[in-house]
Amino acid sequence: MSDDLLGSIDINNDDFEKKSPFAKKEGAKPVRIRESQYEKIRLMAFKQNKKMVDVIDELLQRAISEEESGNK
């Protein structure tokens, strides 16, 4: 039985602990959001079928880009 394919595979714990190459490696910090804005963002995420964190990130990126272009 050990001569078959499964018997020939040598699996160690490191193989199971590897993270997905597609996973974002950037950390996150908690941010406070007013409840009224939270509900709007939650609705936006639902309508766009996205995670709230991604919607918030997009909104922040737009605001940062506008601020940077306005200061130049």
C-alpha positions as CSV (number, residue, x, y, z in Angstrom):
1,M,0.0,0.0,0.0
2,S,2.8,2.4,0.7
3,D,3.9,2.2,-3.0
4,D,0.8,4.0,-4.1
5,L,0.7,7.8,-4.7
6,L,-0.6,8.7,-1.2
7,G,2.1,6.7,0.4
8,S,4.8,8.4,-1.5
9,I,3.7,12.0,-0.5
10,D,5.7,13.3,2.4
11,I,3.6,16.0,4.2
12,N,5.0,18.0,7.1
13,N,3.3,20.6,9.2
14,D,4.9,23.5,7.3
15,D,2.7,22.6,4.3
16,F,-0.5,23.1,6.3
17,E,0.7,26.4,7.9
18,K,1.4,28.2,4.7
19,K,-0.9,31.1,3.9
20,S,-2.6,31.7,0.6
21,P,-0.4,33.6,-1.8
22,F,-3.5,35.7,-2.6
23,A,-4.0,36.8,1.0
24,K,-3.3,40.4,1.8
25,K,-0.3,40.9,4.0
26,E,-1.3,44.3,5.2
27,G,-2.5,44.7,8.8
28,A,-5.5,46.6,9.9
29,K,-6.4,49.0,12.7
30,P,-9.8,49.6,14.2
31,V,-11.6,52.8,13.3
32,R,-14.6,54.4,14.9
33,I,-17.5,55.1,12.6
34,R,-20.7,56.9,13.5
35,E,-23.7,54.6,13.5
36,S,-25.5,56.5,10.8
37,Q,-22.5,56.2,8.5
38,Y,-22.0,52.6,9.5
39,E,-25.5,51.7,8.2
40,K,-25.0,53.5,4.9
41,I,-21.6,51.7,4.4
42,R,-23.2,48.4,5.3
43,L,-26.0,49.0,2.7
44,M,-23.4,50.0,0.1
45,A,-21.4,46.8,0.8
46,F,-24.5,44.7,0.5
47,K,-25.6,46.2,-2.8
48,Q,-22.1,45.9,-4.2
49,N,-21.7,42.4,-2.8
50,K,-18.4,43.4,-1.2
51,K,-17.0,43.3,2.3
52,M,-17.5,46.4,4.4
53,V,-13.7,46.7,4.9
54,D,-13.3,46.9,1.1
55,V,-16.0,49.5,0.7
56,I,-14.5,51.6,3.5
57,D,-11.0,51.2,2.0
58,E,-12.3,52.5,-1.4
59,L,-14.0,55.4,0.2
60,L,-10.9,56.4,2.1
61,Q,-8.7,56.0,-1.0
62,R,-11.0,58.4,-2.9
63,A,-11.0,60.9,-0.1
64,I,-7.2,60.7,0.2
65,S,-6.7,61.1,-3.5
66,E,-9.0,64.2,-3.6
67,E,-7.1,65.7,-0.7
68,E,-3.7,65.1,-2.3
69,S,-4.8,66.5,-5.7
70,G,-6.4,69.5,-4.0
71,N,-3.2,70.4,-2.1
72,K,-1.0,70.4,-5.2
